[in-house]
Amino acid sequence: MTSGVTMQERRPLKHNRSFITLMAAQAISNLGDWLHLLAILTLVGIRWNATPWEITFTTLCAALPVLLTGPFAGALADRVNRKWLMIGADGARIVIVGGLIFADQMWHVYVLLILKSLFDVVFSPAKNGKLKEIVPQEQLGQAVSISSVIEQMSKIIGPALGGLLVAAFGITWCFVLDSASFLISGIILLWIPGARVIQSANQHVEQVREETAGVAQSGEKATFLKDTMEGVRMLASLPHVGTSLILLASALLFLQFADSQTVVLFRQLPGISSDLLGWCVAASGVGTLIAAMSVQKWKRAGHVIKMGLGTSLMGLVIGGVGMIVGVWPHAGLGANLLLISLFALAGVGVGFAIVPFQILLQEQTPESMTGRVFGTVGSIMTASNIMGPVVGGFLVTSFGVIPAFISSGILLTLLGVIYVVIRRQKKNNMDQSLPAKSVITGK
């Protein structure tokens, strides 16, 4: 029996209808997420004049469920039909985001954000697993790059569109359109295949085992905890993935020392424009978009080397931004253009750190374990994104925002350089351990 994927192996991705459909649903959902985010920040930060701690707790309500339930959501994505899991998550978010229209107290927002985040974390590993179902192995790198491009394009288009809608129509219409985006995404997902039969062959044995993607075997007694631990063990066993995950999690942790305090840094420039942050976020998205489109074209360097170089680039830029703000006399066109350009360059570093890891993870993760592995990775990344701002706030309070940026830059640069050096040293040691070949016989 042949799998549905093997019939499409020689077809370009643009002719893979299931892939195009999944990417269309992702694009609409990503845009909707930006509308929702900007509307929430405007609601609690401007209309309700929330305190800094209330805004912080709003962020935690969106992030903590990802940390606490990510591995279990991944296990769920490996046990049930991924298509219907995504559609169910979209359906729940239609109702939850619609509920934000009627929220009039902070605790209403907290509860609804927690619920929405729970279904966000269910959707993501199911989508990643479905991507591996419908795309041939040799096209996974290209598919992951396209998915990353869509995410970064939403970063560019989303804030501008969200700001326009809030200014022209108000917060309520942003929630209405965000809710509608999940409805449209769910309808689109109806057109992708459901569960299908896959062939999974071990390279060292001839026996072929057939299993259903995302569906637990009949009579299986596995628990979610067991599935979760299998995901952790799988991560540890995959070549280069475990160490690459440590690099990326550390990079995100160090990056958040500074990134979470960007607004505080910008306040150091007298007369700074209130919309500079939006432009810098868009520029960072453009940089990451460029990296996502070019990372596959750079064939000479491996995934791990690209990640190390990208991390070092982030560090150089973040440290440079801190030093420039420290010596720049005042805000103006020159300062704005320089900061926007540097954030674009930082985005390139982010892209070269993240996209190769996503490709590496997709290439080496068995399809039946995709949900568990990606769920565990998501939880680790979220932990970095939660701890980073806390440490960053401590650094800014204790030493000032400029030292915090410079410290973050130094840590990122050293992390990337050390990782590249260690990786090259391991490669050289492996090359030296191979038996030398005869120049004449080649043996």
Helices and strands as residue ranges (DSSP letters): G 6-8, G 13-15, H 17-42, I 43-47, H 52-79, H 82-100, H 106-134, G 137-139, H 140-169, H 171-189, E 197-201, E 208-212, H 224-237, H 241-259, H 262-266, H 276-294, H 303-327, H 333-364, G 367-369, H 370-399, H 401-433
